[in-house]
Amino acid sequence: MVSANREMAVYCFDTLVAHYNNEEAPPPAFDEGQHPLFVTWKKVVNGGEPRLRGCIGTLEARGLINGFKDYALTSALRDRRFPPIQAKELPSLECTVSILTNYETANNYLDWEVGVHGMIIEFTDPNNQTRRSATYLPEVAAHEGWAKLEAIESLMRKAGYNGIITESLRKSIKLTRYQSTLFTMTYSDYISYVKETRGVAAPIINGVSTKLAMY
């Protein structure tokens, strides 16, 4: 099984830097494969807890190279919950790459474990018969400190349901659980990698070193 690794996170940073420079990213240093994947960007503000800046991926198997390239940019620039990440934010970013594994149909909406499983829920909105769905990655519920019921109700809201959440509606949920491997890299880790492997002190954005100019 392929696991998320440092080179995948490096490639996401390379892709974002290349976007700002209107260039092509260097070739990735990992092998191709077909897996569901996500890219998550967070930003550290004033030394505090990292805050989400974008998270988008695919629940279907996708080629890793094009998948990480596409979702590195989509999650950074086109997550509708946030404004696009700007080049000046690079030094405060961290990137987490996730590869999803072990999809299983749950017996009910509580048939999963906090910190172990991600969830995909599907249900019909009783107000307008719209099919709704949403997912949380395995680390979300644990990070937020949610119990199972809190996580499920938050996920229903994420799916766009604004009505009353009843037990009968919760019981109607089709839940697919999954696991993931992930790797998180900070921008300073990325700079160290670039220096060690390429002999470059820091990425250059439009002729300016991001190590010196963007803090």
C-alpha positions as CSV (number, residue, x, y, z in Angstrom):
1,M,0.0,0.0,0.0
2,V,1.3,3.5,-0.9
3,S,1.4,5.8,2.1
4,A,1.4,9.6,2.1
5,N,5.0,10.9,2.4
6,R,7.3,13.9,2.4
7,E,7.9,14.0,-1.3
8,M,4.1,14.3,-2.0
9,A,3.9,17.3,0.4
10,V,7.0,18.8,-1.3
11,Y,5.3,18.4,-4.7
12,C,2.3,20.3,-3.4
13,F,4.5,23.2,-2.2
14,D,6.4,23.1,-5.5
15,T,3.2,23.2,-7.4
16,L,1.9,26.3,-5.5
17,V,5.2,28.1,-5.9
18,A,5.3,27.3,-9.6
19,H,1.8,28.7,-9.9
20,Y,2.9,32.0,-8.5
21,N,5.8,32.2,-10.9
22,N,3.8,31.0,-13.9
23,E,6.2,28.1,-14.3
24,E,6.0,24.3,-14.3
25,A,6.7,22.5,-11.0
26,P,9.8,20.2,-10.8
27,P,9.1,16.6,-11.5
28,P,7.8,14.8,-8.4
29,A,10.1,12.4,-6.5
30,F,7.4,9.7,-5.9
31,D,6.0,7.0,-8.0
32,E,2.7,7.1,-9.8
33,G,-0.3,5.2,-8.5
34,Q,-4.1,5.3,-8.3
35,H,-5.6,6.3,-5.0
36,P,-8.2,8.7,-3.4
37,L,-6.4,11.7,-2.0
38,F,-6.8,15.1,-0.3
39,V,-4.6,18.2,0.1
40,T,-5.1,20.4,3.1
41,W,-3.5,23.8,3.6
42,K,-3.4,25.4,7.1
43,K,-1.9,28.7,8.2
44,V,-0.2,29.5,11.5
45,V,-1.2,33.0,12.7
46,N,0.9,34.6,15.5
47,G,2.3,31.3,16.6
48,G,-1.1,29.9,17.4
49,E,-2.9,26.7,16.4
50,P,-2.8,26.2,12.6
51,R,-6.0,27.4,10.9
52,L,-7.6,25.8,7.9
53,R,-7.0,27.7,4.6
54,G,-8.3,25.1,2.2
55,C,-9.0,21.3,1.9
56,I,-10.1,19.6,-1.3
57,G,-9.6,16.2,-2.7
58,T,-11.3,13.2,-4.3
59,L,-13.0,10.1,-2.8
60,E,-12.4,8.2,-6.1
61,A,-9.0,6.8,-7.1
62,R,-7.0,9.3,-9.1
63,G,-3.5,9.3,-10.5
64,L,-1.2,10.6,-7.7
65,I,0.9,12.9,-9.7
66,N,-1.9,14.8,-11.5
67,G,-4.1,14.4,-8.4
68,F,-1.7,16.1,-6.1
69,K,-0.9,18.8,-8.7
70,D,-4.6,19.6,-9.3
71,Y,-5.7,19.5,-5.7
72,A,-2.7,21.4,-4.3
73,L,-3.9,24.3,-6.5
74,T,-7.7,23.7,-6.1
75,S,-7.5,23.6,-2.3
76,A,-5.2,26.6,-2.1
77,L,-7.0,28.8,-4.6
78,R,-10.6,27.6,-5.1
79,D,-12.0,26.3,-1.8
80,R,-15.2,28.4,-1.7
81,R,-15.0,28.7,2.1
82,F,-11.9,30.8,1.9
83,P,-10.2,33.5,-0.2
84,P,-7.4,32.3,-2.4
85,I,-4.0,31.8,-0.7
86,Q,-1.6,34.6,-1.6
87,A,2.1,34.2,-2.2
88,K,2.9,36.3,0.9
89,E,1.2,33.7,3.0
90,L,3.7,30.9,2.0
91,P,6.0,31.2,5.1
92,S,3.1,30.6,7.5
93,L,1.6,27.6,5.6
94,E,1.7,23.9,6.3
95,C,0.5,21.3,3.9
96,T,-1.0,17.9,4.7
97,V,-1.3,15.2,2.1
98,S,-3.7,12.3,2.7
99,I,-4.2,9.0,0.9
100,L,-7.5,7.3,1.7
101,T,-7.7,3.6,2.2
102,N,-9.9,0.7,3.6
103,Y,-13.4,1.9,2.5
104,E,-16.1,0.0,4.4
105,T,-19.9,0.3,4.5
106,A,-20.9,1.0,8.2
107,N,-23.8,-0.8,9.9
108,N,-25.2,2.6,11.1
109,Y,-24.2,6.2,11.6
110,L,-22.3,5.4,14.8
111,D,-20.3,2.5,13.4
112,W,-16.9,4.2,13.2
113,E,-14.2,5.3,15.6
114,V,-13.1,8.9,16.4
115,G,-9.4,9.4,15.3
116,V,-9.4,6.2,13.3
117,H,-12.1,6.6,10.6
118,G,-13.1,9.2,8.1
119,M,-16.8,9.2,7.2
120,I,-18.7,9.7,4.0
121,I,-22.4,10.3,4.7
122,E,-25.3,10.2,2.2
123,F,-28.9,11.0,3.0
124,T,-32.1,12.5,1.6
125,D,-33.1,15.9,2.7
126,P,-36.7,15.4,4.0
127,N,-37.6,19.0,3.1
128,N,-37.0,18.9,-0.6
129,Q,-35.9,15.3,-1.3
130,T,-32.4,16.5,-2.3
131,R,-29.6,13.9,-2.0
132,R,-26.9,15.3,0.3
133,S,-23.4,14.0,1.0
134,A,-20.3,15.2,2.7
135,T,-17.1,13.8,4.2
136,Y,-14.7,14.4,7.1
137,L,-11.1,13.1,7.0
138,P,-10.2,10.8,9.9
139,E,-8.3,13.5,11.9
140,V,-11.1,16.1,11.9
141,A,-13.4,14.8,14.7
142,A,-10.4,14.1,17.0
143,H,-8.9,17.6,16.3
144,E,-12.2,19.3,17.0
145,G,-12.8,17.2,20.2
146,W,-16.2,15.9,18.9
147,A,-18.0,12.8,20.1
148,K,-19.6,10.7,17.3
149,L,-23.0,12.4,17.5
150,E,-21.5,15.9,17.3
151,A,-19.3,14.9,14.3
152,I,-22.3,13.4,12.4
153,E,-24.5,16.4,13.0
154,S,-21.7,18.8,11.9
155,L,-21.2,16.7,8.8
156,M,-24.9,16.9,8.0
157,R,-24.6,20.7,8.2
158,K,-21.6,20.6,6.0
159,A,-23.7,18.6,3.5
160,G,-26.0,21.6,3.4
161,Y,-28.9,20.4,5.5
162,N,-30.4,23.2,7.5
163,G,-33.5,21.6,9.0
164,I,-34.2,19.8,12.2
165,I,-31.9,16.8,12.8
166,T,-34.1,13.9,14.1
167,E,-33.1,10.4,15.1
168,S,-35.0,9.0,12.2
169,L,-33.1,11.2,9.8
170,R,-29.8,10.1,11.4
171,K,-30.8,6.5,11.1
172,S,-31.5,7.0,7.3
173,I,-27.8,8.0,6.7
174,K,-25.7,5.7,4.6
175,L,-22.2,5.9,6.1
176,T,-19.0,4.7,4.5
177,R,-16.0,4.7,6.8
178,Y,-12.4,4.8,5.6
179,Q,-8.9,5.3,7.0
180,S,-6.0,7.3,5.7
181,T,-2.3,7.8,5.8
182,L,-1.1,11.4,6.0
183,F,2.0,13.5,6.0
184,T,2.3,17.1,7.2
185,M,5.1,19.5,6.1
186,T,5.6,23.1,7.2
187,Y,7.0,25.8,5.0
188,S,10.2,25.8,7.0
189,D,10.5,22.0,6.5
190,Y,10.0,22.6,2.8
191,I,12.8,25.2,2.7
192,S,15.1,22.8,4.4
193,Y,14.3,20.1,1.9
194,V,14.9,22.4,-1.0
195,K,18.2,23.5,0.4
196,E,19.4,20.0,1.1
197,T,18.3,18.4,-2.2
198,R,18.6,21.3,-4.7
199,G,21.2,23.6,-3.1
200,V,18.7,26.5,-3.1
201,A,18.3,28.7,0.0
202,A,14.6,29.3,-0.5
203,P,12.0,29.3,-3.3
204,I,12.0,32.5,-5.4
205,I,8.6,34.2,-6.1
206,N,8.8,36.7,-8.9
207,G,12.5,37.2,-8.3
208,V,12.2,37.6,-4.5
209,S,13.3,35.1,-1.9
210,T,10.3,33.9,0.2
211,K,12.6,33.1,3.1
212,L,13.6,36.8,3.5
213,A,10.8,38.9,2.1
214,M,7.5,37.4,3.1
215,Y,7.6,37.1,6.9
